[in-house]
């Protein structure tokens, strides 16, 4: 199993450009999440999904969009890149078994710089 | 909204000493509390977690305690080693967001030999 795979690993964007950060998991997890981590800070939830076709906003959703057409994929879209979106983006997934929260498995992250 | 406070922000110990990191949470309905270790430039890695139906959990040199009444939980690392040096994050489940987590700001642990 590859676990959670994120692409690209690094990217530099110009202000106003758009891009999609890809996230795929092969563990058949229902739940998927996008977090951003600014330097020296904890992770902040951007969006999450509890299953295909279902998404919802987290703590910091402004400037981002997501979709969940399959169980495996949860792409994050930046429409008009701004310097404030320079960050490391982590995708994570977890199963929904047992009625309790299950551990989240993280990808390696995408380091995004907007200049 | 839900908030998680983590202290201290930095912690320096000698090899072999114990290290304790404390977190408080605001939502009394939170029921899952994981701890993650993150090395520089790497992904967060789960090291231990605890659910609200138990008060303590131990895994070798690492233990977590939970006080639901006071809404705080702590990470205890005994017999610290230089390879324990990293940033440690606590988190609490965001009950209105399914299984999503709210993270503390992290503690940078330095273990000197």
Interface residues (C-beta under 8 A of the other chain):
Chain A: X31 X33 X35 X40 X41 X42 X43 X44 X45 X48 X50 X56 X58 X59 X90 X94 X96 X100 X101 X102 X103 X104 X105 X106 X107 X108 X109
Chain B: X1 X6 X31 X32 X34 X42 X43 X44 X45 X46 X49 X51 X89 X93 X94 X97 X98 X99 X100 X101 X102 X103 X104 X105 X106
